[in-house]
Amino acid sequence: MFKKKYLVLLGLVALTGLFVGCGKNNMEIKDYHTDILGENVYIFTPEDEQTKIQETLDRIYSLQETAQFDDNRYAVYFMPGTYNVSADVGFYTQLAGLGVLPTDTKIAVANTYARWLSNPQGLHNATCNFWRSIENIEMESNTVWAVSQATDMRRVQVDGNLTLHDDYGWASGGFLADSKVTGLVDSGTQQQWLSRNNSYSAWTGQNWNIVMLGDEPSGVPDKTWPEASYTAVSQTPIIREKPFLVYDEKEGLGVYVPEWKEESMSFAWEGDAPEGKVLPLNDFYVAKENVDTASSINQALADGKNVLFTPGIYNLDEALSVKKSGTILLGMGLATLRSAAGNECVVSENADDLILAGLLFDAGTAESENLVRLGAKEGAKPSLIADVYFRVGGIASDEPCKTKACITIDLDNVVGDNLWVWRADHGDNVGWDMNTCENGIIINGDNVTMYALMVEHFNGYQTMWNGNDGTCIMYQSEVPYDVPDRGQWINPDGKRFGYASFKVAEDVSSFNATGLGIYLYNRDNTIPMYCAMEVPDVEGVHVHNAITAYLNGFPGMKCVINEAGDSILSPGQTAKVLDYENGQWR
């Protein structure tokens, strides 16, 4: 394991013996910016005037609090040290520390509230609090993180309680990983949540589907389904934590890349650096909005570089081609890759050991086959997809955005860690025949593992799982609201209405899923949906703790899995299947 050694110089933490490769990245910070990372990245130091830092944080939040489909992107970094400031985190904003440990960088307060979408009765609605991030920092007070999908809180320490709602208003999250909360976690009204490899004193609050994976057992509730909505899995089968930016006084900026872990429990950084390595920034091509094109980034990939995408929107007129195993594509500040000419955005060919993290992918107005396609490789080493989000429509555009699928995984041994795959149900140019996309995610590779997979509103199956030996822990899905009332949404067998959200192919012989929530808002049609999940009836294909919920609209849904589970026919009604395998269920 790489050990952390401290050298305190000018209030900054210097690290020794961690950086690999060669070359120093000299960095001059001027007005909180550097030439290396550009104008969309803010870097604060403990020597900066605290009131000026606060003014800057407040200004960014004033721009981003309500900016749901905005084009601005921000990454806000703090050098190691202590800051008596309060940061509210809005849309397309990443807040992070630059130490090796979260406790190297302390901030007084960091919150996300949902006041901007309150209803006339004052209910604070967080169901659209998407696209934001807090990482690698210690918050020295109680923290409110009222968020929904496409958000991450990773590698943090909360000194106090963590609240996942805003005064018990609606919320539809979310994801917390590799973190320590000294008090309790209150999920309150959260519809669903994945807590992975965390420690907390206790957990309170429940709604439909709260999953604890590899959490410290002392804080995990004792009750589980059907008495409570909690599902506990004692250990995380396999994970590599998401890479993160760090700063060294001697070597400059680098990217810490943690190693893979198997059968892990709790967070990985107590008093020491996680096992891993730091790659110098020289190993990365630093891409910038309005400067780089698909051509310039592809040249960097051909030269063997990893790519660090600084915040911004990258309109790509050809796919980024990843052919080198071990390549890292890492986004800062919700960096967004958008298809500009009916092309895919990222394609890998005969490459493995990949890391794709911190990126938002947008469909364009010309239909593409996919936004991301990971090609097969024989004997593939594990690859990681972390905090990667997909969006079809909603953004301001002259015409509707569309693609045939968002992501297709042909590669074996891929681990997904917090994905939101979304065909927009609101925003610009949104409608059944407008922002079209048949499937959210298609998994053809074997031994693929997904944690916090959230897939919503697609025209056909939301998720198609065709590979063997797959694992999915915590799944969330709303089927489309906007199915027209013309009998168009018919299962491929021609006999049943509606596509199941989750389809496991008939020739799959081994698959496990745990903690699934699938929800129905039958807004625009009057024909009931048949079932939420379709799986082959064979031994070895097992589903544990699946729930359906009828949100509103026209009734209803007949079954949960295949022919198993109760019907849901009125708003607020739910149905549960605790275990399903080979046609047997309870």
C-alpha positions as CSV (number, residue, x, y, z in Angstrom):
1,M,0.0,0.0,0.0
2,F,1.2,3.5,-0.7
3,K,1.7,5.3,2.6
4,K,0.8,9.0,3.1
5,K,3.6,11.2,4.5
6,Y,3.0,14.8,5.5
7,L,5.2,17.8,4.9
8,V,3.4,21.0,5.9
9,L,4.6,23.9,3.8
10,L,2.7,27.2,3.6
11,G,-0.4,25.5,4.9
12,L,-0.4,23.1,2.0
13,V,0.0,19.3,2.3
14,A,3.0,18.0,0.3
15,L,3.2,14.3,-0.5
16,T,6.2,12.2,-1.1
17,G,6.7,8.9,-2.9
18,L,3.3,8.8,-4.5
19,F,3.7,10.2,-8.0
20,V,4.7,7.9,-10.8
21,G,6.0,9.0,-14.1
22,C,8.1,12.1,-14.5
23,G,7.8,15.9,-14.9
24,K,6.6,18.7,-12.8
25,N,3.4,20.6,-13.4
26,N,4.2,24.1,-12.4
27,M,0.9,25.8,-11.5
28,E,0.3,29.5,-11.0
29,I,-3.1,30.4,-9.6
30,K,-4.3,33.8,-10.6
31,D,-7.8,35.0,-9.6
32,Y,-8.6,31.4,-8.6
33,H,-7.8,30.1,-12.1
34,T,-4.8,28.4,-13.7
35,D,-3.7,28.2,-17.3
36,I,-3.5,24.4,-17.0
37,L,-7.2,23.9,-16.2
38,G,-8.8,27.0,-17.6
39,E,-11.5,29.5,-16.6
40,N,-14.2,27.0,-15.6
41,V,-12.1,25.5,-12.8
42,Y,-11.7,27.5,-9.5
43,I,-8.9,26.6,-7.1
44,F,-8.9,28.2,-3.6
45,T,-6.0,28.1,-1.1
46,P,-6.0,28.6,2.7
47,E,-4.1,31.9,2.1
48,D,-7.0,33.4,0.1
49,E,-9.2,35.9,1.7
50,Q,-12.2,33.9,3.1
51,T,-14.7,36.6,2.3
52,K,-13.6,36.6,-1.3
53,I,-13.9,32.9,-1.5
54,Q,-17.5,33.1,0.0
55,E,-18.4,35.8,-2.6
56,T,-17.2,33.6,-5.4
57,L,-19.1,30.5,-4.1
58,D,-22.3,32.5,-3.7
59,R,-22.0,33.9,-7.2
60,I,-21.6,30.5,-8.8
61,Y,-24.6,29.2,-6.9
62,S,-26.7,32.2,-7.9
63,L,-26.0,31.2,-11.5
64,Q,-26.5,27.5,-11.1
65,E,-29.3,27.0,-8.5
66,T,-32.1,26.8,-11.1
67,A,-30.0,26.2,-14.2
68,Q,-31.4,22.7,-15.0
69,F,-30.6,22.7,-18.7
70,D,-27.9,25.4,-18.7
71,D,-24.6,25.2,-20.6
72,N,-22.3,26.4,-17.9
73,R,-20.1,23.9,-16.1
74,Y,-17.9,24.5,-13.0
75,A,-15.4,22.6,-10.9
76,V,-14.5,24.2,-7.6
77,Y,-11.4,22.8,-5.8
78,F,-9.9,23.6,-2.4
79,M,-6.2,23.1,-1.7
80,P,-5.6,21.1,1.5
81,G,-6.3,23.3,4.6
82,T,-9.3,24.7,6.5
83,Y,-11.9,27.1,5.2
84,N,-14.6,28.9,7.2
85,V,-16.9,29.2,4.2
86,S,-20.3,27.8,3.2
87,A,-20.9,26.3,-0.2
88,D,-24.3,25.6,-1.7
89,V,-23.9,23.2,-4.7
90,G,-26.1,23.8,-7.8
91,F,-26.5,22.3,-11.2
92,Y,-23.3,21.3,-13.2
93,T,-21.0,22.0,-10.2
94,Q,-18.4,19.8,-8.7
95,L,-17.0,20.7,-5.2
96,A,-13.9,18.8,-4.2
97,G,-10.7,18.9,-2.1
98,L,-7.2,18.3,-3.5
99,G,-5.7,16.3,-0.7
100,V,-5.1,12.5,-0.7
101,L,-7.6,12.2,2.2
102,P,-10.9,13.9,2.6
103,T,-9.8,15.1,6.0
104,D,-6.9,17.0,4.4
105,T,-9.4,19.7,3.3
106,K,-12.0,21.0,5.6
107,I,-14.9,23.3,4.8
108,A,-17.4,24.7,7.3
109,V,-20.6,23.9,5.5
110,A,-21.7,22.4,2.1
111,N,-25.3,21.8,1.2
112,T,-27.8,21.3,-1.6
113,Y,-31.3,22.5,-1.0
114,A,-34.5,22.2,-3.1
115,R,-36.2,25.6,-2.5
116,W,-36.1,26.6,-6.1
117,L,-38.8,24.0,-7.1
118,S,-41.1,24.4,-4.1
119,N,-44.8,24.1,-4.7
120,P,-47.4,26.7,-3.5
121,Q,-47.8,24.7,-0.3
122,G,-44.1,25.1,0.4
123,L,-43.1,21.5,-0.3
124,H,-39.4,21.6,-1.3
125,N,-39.1,19.3,-4.4
126,A,-35.7,17.8,-5.0
127,T,-36.8,15.4,-7.8
128,C,-35.1,17.6,-10.4
129,N,-31.9,18.3,-8.4
130,F,-29.7,16.4,-10.9
131,W,-26.1,16.8,-12.2
132,R,-23.8,17.8,-9.3
133,S,-21.0,16.4,-7.1
134,I,-19.2,16.7,-3.8
135,E,-16.0,14.7,-3.4
136,N,-12.9,14.3,-1.3
137,I,-13.6,16.9,1.4
138,E,-14.6,17.1,5.1
139,M,-17.7,19.1,6.0
140,E,-17.4,20.3,9.6
141,S,-21.2,20.4,10.3
142,N,-24.5,18.8,9.6
143,T,-25.0,18.5,5.8
144,V,-28.1,18.6,3.6
145,W,-27.8,16.8,0.3
146,A,-31.3,16.9,-1.1
147,V,-30.7,15.4,-4.6
148,S,-32.0,13.0,-7.1
149,Q,-30.4,11.0,-9.9
150,A,-27.1,11.9,-11.7
151,T,-25.4,13.1,-8.5
152,D,-22.6,11.7,-6.4
153,M,-21.2,12.3,-2.9
154,R,-17.9,10.3,-2.7
155,R,-15.0,10.2,-0.3
156,V,-16.3,12.7,2.1
157,Q,-16.4,13.0,5.9
158,V,-19.5,14.6,7.4
159,D,-19.0,15.8,11.0
160,G,-22.5,15.4,12.1
161,N,-25.7,14.2,10.4
162,L,-26.3,13.8,6.7
163,T,-29.9,14.6,5.5
164,L,-30.9,13.5,2.0
165,H,-34.0,15.6,1.7
166,D,-35.1,19.2,2.2
167,D,-37.6,19.4,5.0
168,Y,-39.2,16.1,3.9
169,G,-40.0,17.3,0.4
170,W,-40.0,14.9,-2.5
171,A,-36.6,13.4,-3.5
172,S,-35.6,10.7,-6.0
173,G,-31.9,9.9,-5.5
174,G,-29.2,8.9,-5.2
175,F,-25.7,7.8,-4.4
176,L,-23.2,7.9,-1.5
177,A,-19.9,6.0,-1.5
178,D,-16.6,5.6,0.3
179,S,-17.6,8.1,3.0
180,K,-17.7,8.6,6.8
181,V,-20.7,10.2,8.5
182,T,-20.0,10.7,12.3
183,G,-23.7,11.1,13.0
184,L,-26.8,9.5,11.3
185,V,-28.0,9.5,7.8
186,D,-31.6,10.5,7.3
187,S,-33.0,9.5,3.9
188,G,-36.4,10.8,4.8
189,T,-38.6,10.9,1.7
190,Q,-36.0,9.5,-0.7
191,Q,-37.7,7.1,-3.0
192,Q,-34.5,5.1,-3.4
193,W,-30.8,5.3,-2.6
194,L,-27.6,3.3,-2.8
195,S,-25.2,3.6,0.1
196,R,-21.9,1.8,-0.8
197,N,-18.9,1.3,1.5
198,N,-19.9,3.9,4.0
199,S,-19.8,4.3,7.8
200,Y,-22.5,6.1,9.8
201,S,-23.9,5.8,13.3
202,A,-27.4,5.0,12.2
203,W,-29.8,5.2,9.3
204,T,-33.3,6.6,9.5
205,G,-36.0,7.3,6.9
206,Q,-37.3,5.0,4.2
207,N,-39.7,5.0,1.3
208,W,-39.4,2.2,-1.4
209,N,-35.9,1.0,-2.0
210,I,-32.9,1.8,0.1
211,V,-29.9,-0.4,-0.4
212,M,-26.8,-0.6,1.8
213,L,-23.9,-2.3,0.1
214,G,-20.7,-3.0,2.0
215,D,-21.6,-0.5,4.7
216,E,-20.1,-0.7,8.2
217,P,-22.6,-3.1,9.9
218,S,-23.0,-1.2,13.1
219,G,-25.0,1.6,11.5
220,V,-27.2,-0.5,9.1
221,P,-30.8,-1.0,10.2
222,D,-31.7,-4.5,11.4
223,K,-35.1,-4.5,9.6
224,T,-35.4,-5.5,6.0
225,W,-38.1,-6.3,3.5
226,P,-41.1,-6.7,3.8
227,E,-41.2,-4.8,7.2
228,A,-38.9,-2.0,6.0
229,S,-37.6,-0.8,2.6
230,Y,-33.9,-1.6,3.5
231,T,-31.8,-4.2,1.7
232,A,-28.4,-4.9,3.1
233,V,-25.6,-6.6,1.2
234,S,-22.7,-7.2,3.6
235,Q,-19.8,-6.8,1.1
236,T,-19.2,-5.1,-2.2
237,P,-18.2,-7.9,-4.6
238,I,-15.7,-5.9,-6.7
239,I,-15.0,-2.1,-6.9
240,R,-12.4,0.4,-7.9
241,E,-13.1,3.8,-6.5
242,K,-13.3,6.7,-8.9
243,P,-10.1,8.5,-9.7
244,F,-9.7,12.0,-8.2
245,L,-7.5,15.1,-8.7
246,V,-4.8,15.7,-6.1
247,Y,-2.1,18.4,-5.6
248,D,1.5,17.9,-4.5
249,E,3.8,20.9,-3.6
250,K,6.7,19.4,-5.5
251,E,5.1,17.5,-8.4
252,G,2.0,19.6,-9.0
253,L,-1.4,18.2,-10.0
254,G,-2.0,14.5,-10.5
255,V,-4.8,12.0,-10.6
256,Y,-5.0,9.4,-7.9
257,V,-6.2,6.1,-9.3
258,P,-7.2,3.6,-6.6
259,E,-6.7,-0.1,-7.0
260,W,-9.4,-2.7,-7.4
261,K,-10.9,-4.3,-4.2
262,E,-12.9,-7.4,-3.8
263,E,-15.4,-8.3,-1.0
264,S,-14.8,-4.9,0.6
265,M,-16.6,-3.2,3.5
266,S,-16.7,0.4,4.8
267,F,-14.6,3.3,3.4
268,A,-11.0,2.8,2.3
269,W,-9.1,5.9,3.6
270,E,-9.1,5.9,7.4
271,G,-5.8,7.5,8.4
272,D,-4.0,6.5,5.2
273,A,-4.1,6.8,1.5
274,P,-6.1,4.2,-0.4
275,E,-4.1,1.6,-2.2
276,G,-3.3,3.0,-5.6
277,K,-1.1,5.3,-7.6
278,V,-0.9,8.9,-8.6
279,L,-0.5,9.6,-12.3
280,P,1.1,13.0,-13.1
281,L,-0.9,15.4,-15.2
282,N,1.6,14.9,-17.9
283,D,0.0,11.5,-18.5
284,F,-3.2,13.3,-19.4
285,Y,-4.3,15.4,-22.3
286,V,-6.2,18.3,-20.7
287,A,-9.1,19.0,-22.9
288,K,-10.9,22.4,-22.9
289,E,-14.3,23.6,-24.1
290,N,-14.2,25.7,-27.3
291,V,-10.6,24.7,-27.9
292,D,-10.6,20.9,-28.4
293,T,-12.4,18.9,-31.1
294,A,-12.9,15.2,-31.6
295,S,-9.9,15.4,-33.9
296,S,-7.5,16.9,-31.3
297,I,-8.7,14.5,-28.6
298,N,-8.4,11.5,-30.9
299,Q,-4.8,12.6,-31.7
300,A,-4.1,12.6,-28.0
301,L,-5.6,9.2,-27.6
302,A,-3.6,7.9,-30.5
303,D,-0.5,9.3,-28.8
304,G,-1.2,7.1,-25.8
305,K,-2.6,9.9,-23.5
306,N,-5.4,9.7,-21.0
307,V,-7.9,12.5,-21.2
308,L,-8.9,14.9,-18.5
309,F,-12.0,16.9,-19.6
310,T,-12.2,20.3,-18.0
311,P,-15.8,21.6,-17.4
312,G,-17.7,22.5,-20.6
313,I,-19.7,21.1,-23.5
314,Y,-17.7,19.2,-26.2
315,N,-19.6,19.0,-29.5
316,L,-18.1,15.9,-31.1
317,D,-18.5,15.3,-34.9
318,E,-16.9,11.9,-34.6
319,A,-16.4,9.3,-32.0
320,L,-13.5,9.4,-29.6
321,S,-11.7,6.1,-30.4
322,V,-10.1,4.3,-27.4
323,K,-7.8,1.5,-28.6
324,K,-5.2,1.4,-25.8
325,S,-5.9,-0.7,-22.7
326,G,-5.7,1.2,-19.4
327,T,-7.0,4.4,-20.9
328,I,-8.7,6.9,-18.5
329,L,-11.4,9.4,-19.6
330,L,-12.1,11.6,-16.6
331,G,-14.5,14.5,-16.5
332,M,-14.4,17.5,-14.2
333,G,-17.5,19.6,-13.4
334,L,-20.0,17.5,-15.3
335,A,-18.0,17.8,-18.5
336,T,-20.5,17.0,-21.3
337,L,-19.8,15.1,-24.5
338,R,-22.5,15.7,-27.1
339,S,-23.0,14.0,-30.5
340,A,-23.0,16.6,-33.2
341,A,-23.3,14.6,-36.4
342,G,-25.2,11.4,-35.7
343,N,-22.0,9.9,-34.4
344,E,-21.2,7.9,-31.3
345,C,-19.3,9.9,-28.6
346,V,-16.9,7.2,-27.2
347,V,-16.1,3.8,-28.8
348,S,-13.5,1.4,-27.5
349,E,-12.0,-1.3,-29.7
350,N,-10.2,-4.3,-28.3
351,A,-9.3,-2.4,-25.1
352,D,-9.8,-3.3,-21.5
353,D,-8.8,-2.0,-18.0
354,L,-10.6,1.2,-19.0
355,I,-11.9,4.0,-16.7
356,L,-14.7,6.2,-17.9
357,A,-15.8,8.6,-15.1
358,G,-17.4,11.9,-14.3
359,L,-19.0,12.5,-17.7
360,L,-22.4,13.5,-19.1
361,F,-23.3,12.2,-22.6
362,D,-25.9,14.0,-24.7
363,A,-27.7,12.8,-27.7
364,G,-27.7,15.2,-30.7
365,T,-30.4,16.1,-33.2
366,A,-29.1,13.6,-35.8
367,E,-29.8,10.0,-34.6
368,S,-26.8,7.9,-33.6
369,E,-26.5,4.2,-33.0
370,N,-25.2,4.7,-29.4
371,L,-23.6,7.4,-27.4
372,V,-21.1,5.0,-25.8
373,R,-20.1,1.6,-27.1
374,L,-17.5,-0.6,-25.3
375,G,-16.2,-3.2,-27.7
376,A,-15.4,-6.8,-26.8
377,K,-11.9,-8.0,-26.0
378,E,-11.0,-11.6,-25.3
379,G,-9.8,-12.2,-21.7
380,A,-10.7,-8.7,-20.7
381,K,-9.4,-7.2,-17.4
382,P,-12.0,-5.3,-15.4
383,S,-13.1,-1.8,-16.5
384,L,-14.8,0.9,-14.5
385,I,-17.7,3.3,-15.4
386,A,-18.3,5.7,-12.5
387,D,-20.7,8.7,-12.2
388,V,-21.5,8.5,-15.9
389,Y,-24.8,10.0,-17.1
390,F,-26.7,9.9,-20.4
391,R,-29.4,12.3,-21.6
392,V,-31.7,12.2,-24.6
393,G,-33.5,15.5,-25.0
394,G,-34.5,18.3,-22.7
395,I,-31.7,20.6,-23.7
396,A,-32.3,23.7,-25.8
397,S,-32.1,22.6,-29.5
398,D,-33.7,23.5,-32.8
399,E,-34.9,19.9,-33.3
400,P,-35.5,16.9,-31.0
401,C,-32.5,15.0,-29.8
402,K,-32.4,11.2,-30.5
403,T,-30.3,8.1,-30.5
404,K,-31.1,4.4,-30.8
405,A,-29.4,3.4,-27.5
406,C,-27.4,5.3,-25.0
407,I,-24.8,2.8,-24.0
408,T,-24.0,-0.7,-25.3
409,I,-21.5,-2.9,-23.4
410,D,-20.0,-5.7,-25.4
411,L,-16.9,-5.9,-23.1
412,D,-16.7,-8.5,-20.3
413,N,-15.9,-7.7,-16.7
414,V,-17.2,-4.1,-16.6
415,V,-18.2,-2.5,-13.3
416,G,-20.7,0.3,-13.3
417,D,-20.9,2.6,-10.3
418,N,-23.7,5.1,-10.4
419,L,-25.2,5.5,-13.8
420,W,-28.3,7.6,-14.8
421,V,-29.5,6.8,-18.3
422,W,-32.4,9.2,-19.1
423,R,-34.7,9.9,-21.9
424,A,-36.0,13.3,-20.9
425,D,-39.6,13.5,-19.7
426,H,-39.5,17.3,-19.5
427,G,-37.6,20.2,-21.1
428,D,-37.4,21.3,-24.8
429,N,-38.6,19.2,-27.7
430,V,-39.8,16.3,-25.6
431,G,-42.5,13.8,-26.7
432,W,-43.0,10.2,-27.6
433,D,-42.2,10.7,-31.3
434,M,-39.7,13.5,-30.7
435,N,-36.7,12.7,-28.4
436,T,-36.7,9.0,-29.4
437,C,-34.5,6.2,-28.0
438,E,-35.4,2.6,-28.0
439,N,-33.2,1.3,-25.2
440,G,-31.3,3.0,-22.4
441,I,-28.6,0.4,-21.8
442,I,-27.7,-2.9,-23.5
443,I,-25.4,-5.3,-21.8
444,N,-24.0,-8.0,-24.0
445,G,-20.7,-8.7,-22.0
446,D,-20.4,-11.4,-19.4
447,N,-19.6,-10.9,-15.8
448,V,-20.8,-7.3,-15.8
449,T,-21.6,-5.7,-12.5
450,M,-23.8,-2.6,-11.9
451,Y,-24.2,-0.7,-8.7
452,A,-26.9,2.1,-8.7
453,L,-28.1,1.6,-12.2
454,M,-31.0,4.1,-13.0
455,V,-32.7,4.0,-16.4
456,E,-35.8,5.9,-17.3
457,H,-38.5,6.7,-19.9
458,F,-37.2,4.9,-23.0
459,N,-39.4,3.9,-25.9
460,G,-38.8,0.1,-25.5
461,Y,-37.0,-1.9,-22.8
462,Q,-35.2,0.4,-20.4
463,T,-32.5,-2.2,-19.7
464,M,-31.6,-5.2,-21.9
465,W,-29.2,-7.6,-20.1
466,N,-28.0,-10.3,-22.6
467,G,-24.7,-11.4,-20.9
468,N,-24.2,-14.2,-18.4
469,D,-22.9,-14.0,-14.8
470,G,-24.2,-10.5,-14.4
471,T,-24.9,-8.7,-11.1
472,C,-27.1,-5.6,-10.5
473,I,-27.3,-4.1,-7.0
474,M,-29.8,-1.3,-6.7
475,Y,-31.9,-0.5,-9.8
476,Q,-34.3,2.4,-10.3
477,S,-36.6,3.0,-13.2
478,E,-39.6,4.9,-14.2
479,V,-41.3,3.6,-17.4
480,P,-42.3,6.3,-19.9
481,Y,-45.0,8.8,-19.0
482,D,-45.8,9.8,-22.6
483,V,-46.9,6.5,-24.3
484,P,-49.6,7.6,-26.7
485,D,-53.1,6.1,-26.1
486,R,-53.1,4.3,-29.4
487,G,-52.0,0.8,-28.4
488,Q,-48.4,1.4,-29.7
489,W,-46.5,0.2,-26.8
490,I,-46.8,-3.6,-27.3
491,N,-44.4,-6.2,-26.1
492,P,-42.5,-7.9,-28.9
493,D,-44.5,-11.0,-28.3
494,G,-47.5,-9.1,-29.6
495,K,-49.7,-10.3,-26.7
496,R,-49.0,-8.0,-23.8
497,F,-49.1,-4.2,-23.4
498,G,-45.9,-2.5,-22.4
499,Y,-42.2,-3.3,-22.4
500,A,-40.9,-4.4,-19.1
501,S,-38.3,-2.0,-17.6
502,F,-35.7,-4.7,-17.1
503,K,-35.3,-7.5,-19.7
504,V,-33.0,-10.5,-19.0
505,A,-32.6,-12.4,-22.3
506,E,-34.0,-15.9,-22.5
507,D,-30.7,-17.6,-23.1
508,V,-29.1,-16.1,-20.0
509,S,-28.3,-18.9,-17.5
510,S,-26.7,-16.9,-14.6
511,F,-27.8,-13.5,-13.3
512,N,-28.4,-11.9,-9.9
513,A,-30.2,-8.7,-9.1
514,T,-30.9,-7.2,-5.6
515,G,-32.9,-4.1,-4.6
516,L,-35.0,-3.1,-7.7
517,G,-37.6,-0.3,-7.8
518,I,-39.7,0.1,-10.9
519,Y,-42.4,2.8,-11.0
520,L,-45.4,3.6,-13.2
521,Y,-46.9,6.9,-14.1
522,N,-49.3,6.0,-16.8
523,R,-50.0,9.6,-17.8
524,D,-51.0,9.6,-21.4
525,N,-52.6,6.2,-22.1
526,T,-55.4,4.1,-20.6
527,I,-54.0,0.6,-21.2
528,P,-52.5,-1.2,-18.2
529,M,-48.8,-2.3,-18.3
530,Y,-48.2,-6.0,-17.9
531,C,-45.0,-6.5,-15.9
532,A,-42.0,-4.6,-14.6
533,M,-39.3,-7.3,-15.2
534,E,-38.9,-10.2,-17.5
535,V,-36.4,-13.0,-16.8
536,P,-35.9,-16.6,-18.0
537,D,-37.3,-19.2,-15.6
538,V,-34.1,-21.1,-15.0
539,E,-32.1,-22.0,-11.9
540,G,-29.3,-19.5,-11.6
541,V,-31.3,-16.4,-12.6
542,H,-32.3,-14.9,-9.2
543,V,-34.0,-11.6,-8.2
544,H,-34.1,-10.4,-4.6
545,N,-36.3,-7.6,-3.3
546,A,-38.1,-6.0,-6.2
547,I,-40.8,-3.4,-5.8
548,T,-43.3,-1.8,-8.2
549,A,-45.0,1.5,-7.3
550,Y,-48.0,3.1,-9.0
551,L,-47.3,6.9,-8.9
552,N,-50.3,8.4,-10.7
553,G,-52.3,8.4,-13.9
554,F,-54.3,5.6,-15.5
555,P,-54.1,2.1,-13.9
556,G,-52.1,0.1,-13.6
557,M,-49.6,-2.9,-13.7
558,K,-50.5,-6.5,-13.5
559,C,-47.3,-8.3,-12.3
560,V,-43.9,-7.5,-10.9
561,I,-41.7,-10.3,-12.5
562,N,-43.1,-12.4,-15.3
563,E,-46.4,-13.6,-13.8
564,A,-45.3,-13.1,-10.2
565,G,-46.4,-10.4,-7.8
566,D,-49.5,-8.5,-7.1
567,S,-51.2,-5.9,-9.4
568,I,-51.0,-2.2,-8.6
569,L,-54.2,-0.4,-9.5
570,S,-54.4,2.8,-7.5
571,P,-52.0,5.7,-6.9
572,G,-49.6,5.0,-4.0
573,Q,-50.1,1.3,-4.2
574,T,-47.0,-1.0,-4.3
575,A,-46.2,-4.6,-4.8
576,K,-43.2,-6.6,-3.7
577,V,-41.5,-9.8,-4.7
578,L,-38.9,-10.8,-2.1
579,D,-37.3,-13.6,-4.1
580,Y,-37.8,-15.0,-7.6
581,E,-36.0,-17.9,-9.3
582,N,-37.1,-20.5,-11.9
583,G,-40.8,-19.5,-11.6
584,Q,-40.9,-19.8,-7.8
585,W,-41.4,-16.6,-5.8
586,R,-42.4,-15.2,-2.5
